[in-house]
Amino acid sequence: MAAAGSGFEDPPADVVAQAAAAFGLLASPARLHIVWALAQGESDVTGLAERVGGALPAVSQHLTKLKLAGLVGSRREGRRQVYYVDDPDVVDVVRLLVGRLTDRAAPPRRRLHGL
C-alpha cells in the first residue's frame, strides 16, 4: 500500500519485521562496534575483543547472536574461527550511519580568509 502522496509502496510486514530485528541487534553498542570492525576486514574473536575493548566471552556471545541472525558468518582457518560480515547491505547501512554521525560530530573546519 502506498503512503498518501509519497509515491512509495510500504514494504510487506515480514520485511519490516526483518529490518526491525536487524536494527534491534545493532542497537547494542558492542554488536554495532563488532559489525563496524568486521566491515573493515575479517577477524578472529581475540582480535575483535582487543579492538572493541570487550571481554572474550562477551564478544563471543555477541558474535553468536549476529551469526544466528545471518549478519555475520565464519569459517575455520586451522584452529582459528575467522568472522566476517555476511550481509553486504548491513555493511552499507552501518558505514553510512556511522560515517554521517562522525561527520556531524567533527568540529567544523575553519576557512582561512583569502583562500
N, C-alpha and C positions, 0 to 999 in steps of 0.2 A: 504494500500500500504506500502511495506517495504522500509525503508530508505536504500539508497545504501550501501551495505556492512555491515549493522548493525545487520541484523537478527531480528530486531524488527519491528512489524507492527505499522503503525501510527494509532492512535485512530480515531474513527469516529468524524466528525466535531461537532456533538452535544455534545460529551463527552468533547472535547477541550473547547467548549463554556461554559459548566457547570463548568469545572475546573477554567476557567478564571473568571467566576462570583464569585466563592467561594474565589479565591485569591484576587479579587477586594474588596470584603467585608472585608477580613482580612488585607488589605493594610492599613486600618486605625489603628493607634497605640491604640486608645481607644478600638475598637472592638477586636483587637488581644489580648489585655490585659484582656478583659472580657472573651473571649474564654479560654485563659490560666487559669484564675481564676476558671472558671466553670469546666475545665478539672481536677482541683484538688478536686472538690466537688460542690454539689448543693448550691445555694444561692438565697436569695431574692434580690430585686433591691436595697434596703437600704444597705445590706451587700456588694453588688458589688460596689456601689457608694463609700463606705468607702474604700474598698480595692484598687480600681483603681484610687481613687482620683478625681472622676468626680462628676459633679452636678447630682442630682437625675433625673431631666427631660432629661438630655443628655444621661445618662446611659439607661434610659427607652426607648428613641428613638433608641439607638444602639441595644438594645435587640429586639425591634420590627423588625428592619431590618434583624437581624440574624435569628429571628424566621420565618419571611416570606420566607427566603432563605432555611429553613429547617436545619440550622446548630444548632439551639438552640430550645429546647422545654420548656414547662412549665406545671405546674399543680397547682391546688389550694390546700392550706393547711389552712383551716379556712379562715381568712381574707387575708392571705399572698399568693402571687403568687411566687412559687419556680421555678427557672430556672435551666436547665441542658443542657449539650451538647447532641444534638440529633443525632450526626453522629460520631461514634467512629473513623472513618477514619480521620476526621478532627482533632480529639484529637491526633492521631498518628503523623500527619504531623506537627501540632503546637509544640508538645513536641519534636519531632526530630529537627526541625529547631531552636527553641529557645534554646534547650539543646546544640546543636552544636555551636551556636553563643555565648552562655555563656562560653563554654569550650574555645573557641578561645580568648575571652576577658579576661579570667583568667590569672593572671601572671604565668609564668612557675615556677614549683616547683624546688627548688634547692636541689640537692642531696648532702648529707654530704659525704666527702671523707672517704673511708674505710667502708662504709655501703652498 
